[in-house]
Amino acid sequence: MGALISLFAVAVLAVLAAVGASVGDGPRFVLGVIVPGVAFAVFLAGILYRVIHWAASPVPFRIPTTTGQARSLPWIRNNELEAPSGLLGVLGRMALEVLFFRSLFRNTRIELLPEKQKLSYLADKTLWAAALAFHWAMLISILRHFRFFVEPVPVWVDWLESADGFFQVGLPVFFATSILYLVGLAYLLARRFIDPKVRYISLASDYFALYLLLGIGLTGFLMRHVEKVDVVQVKAAIAGWASFQAVAPVGVGVWYFVHVFLVSVLFVYFPFSKLLHAPGVFLSPTRNLANSNRARRHVNPWNPEVVGHSYAEWEEEFHDKLKASGYALEKE
């Protein structure tokens, strides 16, 4: 039911954008200028609010998730990436996590093997591969879109496009990231339908995010290879956003407005959804803290001062009672 509701919601959003773009110049100006501007402002404000809130949250003690030997005695070999003891280890671990999804690489699936009648934990790298392909493809696609925001186009954008279109298939050239983006998303979506365990815990919001990202990818693909919009007009409109000058795009088809509207919905939805794990991973204490509990004692600065009660003071306080009970006293 959640999957159908989410699909219906994304379809309604796409239809609204298509109908609005077909009515006239007024709705096109709203869809092409006002809605993206407001959505981007909400996106920035939401990200800043959540990140500042997370950064201000106290971390009572170090809670890094480790899967290796921590540094202890000199003759015991430690694993600096899996249980970092200092800043360099944390940076290396974070880089592997952010760039290559190191923790997801260890993903396992649980299956009941009929022939053995027991649960088995089997390695499963398909989720890691699909997630890595999708995220890298999305990142490269976003970086390629920089050619619409600046003039002249940075050299690194041209290099990125040349590498992405290395196979030189079709005209315009098919980008490898376009295929990886759609294939990765298709797998992540199919997994929520096929796997009973994942389907059971999936919410409507999980499907909504996937459908929204899939709609953005499909409309972008259609604009490049089917409708083939006027890139000059698109760049003029996007440059207007960057320079705070309201320039409504002209001479572009409906798919452009559907694409921009879905991206705007994603901007508004992003700061208040699970998609915020993108900046959140950098503020996760299970990842960004060194495992130095044995080397340094962590004392919470907000804890009240604890007044100790030594044995000598305890004996002095209860001296008479202890002596009457026959307790062996150190001080008679």
BELQUI-V41505 format. One record per pair of residues at least 12 apart in sequence whose ideal C-beta (glycine too) atoms are under 10 Angstrom apart, sorted by the first residue. I is the first residue (numbers start at 1). J is the second residue. Records with the same first field share a line. If there is no record, write none. Layout:
I=J, J
This chain:
1=204
2=192, 199, 202, 203, 204, 205, 206, 207, 208
3=189, 192, 193, 199, 202, 203, 204, 206, 207, 208, 210, 211
4=204, 207
5=204, 207, 208
6=202, 203, 204, 205, 206, 207, 208, 209, 210, 211, 212
7=204, 207, 208, 210, 211, 214, 215
8=211
9=204, 207, 208, 211, 212, 265
10=207, 208, 209, 210, 211, 212, 213, 214, 215, 216, 262, 265
11=211, 215
13=211, 212, 215, 258, 261, 262, 264, 265
14=211, 212, 215, 218, 219, 254, 255, 257, 258, 259, 261, 262, 265
15=258
16=31, 258, 261
17=31, 35, 219, 254, 255, 256, 257, 258, 259, 260, 261, 262, 264, 265
18=31, 219, 253, 254, 255, 257, 258, 261
19=254, 257
20=32, 35, 254, 257, 258, 261
21=249, 252, 253, 254, 255, 256, 257, 258, 260, 261
22=253, 254, 257
25=248, 250
26=248
27=257
28=248, 249, 250, 252, 254, 256, 257
29=246, 247, 248, 249
30=248, 257, 261
31=248, 249, 254, 256, 257, 258, 260, 261, 264
32=234, 237, 238, 240, 241, 246, 247, 248, 249, 250, 252, 256, 257, 260, 261
33=237, 240, 241, 245, 246, 247, 248, 249, 260
34=246, 248, 264
35=257, 260, 261, 263, 264, 265, 267, 268
36=237, 238, 241, 260, 261, 263, 264, 267
37=240, 241, 244, 246, 264
38=264, 267, 268
39=260, 261, 263, 264, 265, 266, 267, 268, 269, 270
40=241, 263, 264, 267, 268
41=267, 268
42=264, 267, 268, 269, 270, 271, 272
43=264, 266, 267, 268, 269, 270, 271
44=267, 271
45=271
46=267, 268, 269, 270, 271, 272, 273, 276
47=267, 270, 271, 276, 278, 279
48=271
49=271, 272
50=270, 271, 272, 276, 279, 280, 283
51=271, 276, 279, 280, 282, 283
53=283
54=276, 279, 280, 282, 283, 284, 285
55=282, 283
57=283, 285
58=300, 301, 302
59=283, 285, 288, 289, 298, 300
60=285, 298, 300, 302, 303
61=285, 289, 293, 298, 299, 300
62=285, 286, 289, 290, 291, 292, 293, 296, 298
63=284, 285, 286, 289, 291, 293
64=82, 83, 84, 90, 93, 284, 285, 286, 287, 288, 289, 290, 291, 292, 293
65=82, 83, 103, 284, 285, 286, 287, 289, 291
66=79, 82, 83, 84, 93, 286, 291
67=79, 81, 82, 83, 102, 103, 106
68=80, 81, 82, 83, 84, 93, 291
69=82, 83, 291
70=82, 83, 84, 85, 290, 291, 292, 293, 294, 295
71=83, 84, 85, 86, 89, 290, 291, 292, 294, 295
72=85, 294, 295
73=294
78=291
79=291
80=92, 93, 290, 291
81=93, 95, 96, 97, 102
82=96, 102, 291
83=290, 291, 292
84=287, 288, 289, 290, 291, 292
85=290, 291, 292, 294, 295, 296
86=290, 291, 292, 295
87=290
88=290
89=290, 291, 292
90=287, 288, 289, 290, 291, 292
91=288
93=287, 288, 290, 291
94=281, 282, 284, 287, 288
97=281, 282, 284, 287, 288
98=135, 278, 281, 282, 287
99=132, 135, 136, 139
100=128, 132, 136
101=127, 128, 129, 131, 132, 135, 136
102=128
103=128, 281, 286, 287
104=124, 125, 127, 128, 129, 131, 132
105=123, 125, 127, 128, 129, 131, 132
106=123, 124, 125, 128
107=123, 124, 125, 126, 127, 128, 131
108=120, 121, 122, 123, 124, 125
109=121, 122, 123, 124, 126, 127, 195, 197
110=122, 124, 197
111=124
126=187, 191
127=187, 188, 191, 195, 198
129=184, 187
130=180, 183, 184, 185, 186, 187, 188, 190, 191
131=184, 187, 188
132=180, 184
133=176, 177, 179, 180, 181, 183, 184, 185, 187
134=177, 180, 181, 182, 183, 184, 185, 186, 187, 188, 210, 213, 217
135=180, 181, 184, 278
136=177, 180, 181, 184
137=164, 175, 176, 177, 178, 179, 180, 181, 182, 183, 184, 185, 217
138=177, 180, 181, 184, 185, 213, 216, 217
139=177, 278
140=160, 161, 163, 164, 175, 176, 177, 178, 180, 181
141=160, 164, 175, 177, 178, 180, 181, 216, 217, 220
142=177
143=156, 157, 160, 161, 164, 177
144=157, 158, 160, 161, 164, 165, 175, 177, 178
145=157, 220, 238, 263
146=160
147=160, 161, 231, 235, 238
148=231, 234, 235, 236, 237, 238, 239, 241, 242
149=235, 238, 239, 241, 242, 243
150=235, 238, 239, 242
151=235, 239, 242
153=235
160=175, 177
161=173, 175
163=175, 176, 177
164=176, 177, 178, 180
165=177, 178
167=179
170=224, 225
171=225
172=224, 225, 228, 231
173=224, 225
174=221, 224, 225
175=221, 224
177=217
178=217, 220, 221, 224, 225
179=221
181=213, 214, 216, 217, 218, 220, 221
182=213, 214, 217, 218, 220, 221
184=213, 217
185=210, 211, 213, 214, 216, 217, 218
186=210, 214, 217
188=206, 209, 210, 213, 214
189=206, 207, 210, 211, 213, 214
190=210
191=210
192=206, 207, 210
193=207
203=274
205=269, 272, 273, 274, 275
206=273, 274
208=265, 269, 273
209=266, 269, 270, 273, 274, 275
211=262
212=262, 263, 265, 266, 269, 270, 273, 275
213=262, 266, 275
214=262
215=258, 259, 261, 262, 263, 265, 266
216=258, 259, 260, 261, 262, 263, 265, 266
217=259, 262
218=255, 258, 259, 262
219=254, 255, 256, 257, 258, 259, 260, 261, 262, 263
220=255, 256, 259, 262, 263
221=255, 259
222=253, 255, 256, 258, 259
223=252, 253, 255, 256, 258, 259
224=255
226=253, 255
227=252, 253, 254, 255, 256
228=253, 255
229=249, 251, 252, 253, 254, 255, 256, 259
230=249, 250, 251, 252, 253, 256
231=252
232=251
233=247, 248, 249, 250, 251, 252, 256
234=249, 251, 252, 256, 259, 260
235=249
236=248, 249, 250
237=249, 250, 252, 256, 260
238=260
241=260
311=330
312=330, 331
315=327, 329, 330, 331
316=329, 331
319=331, 332
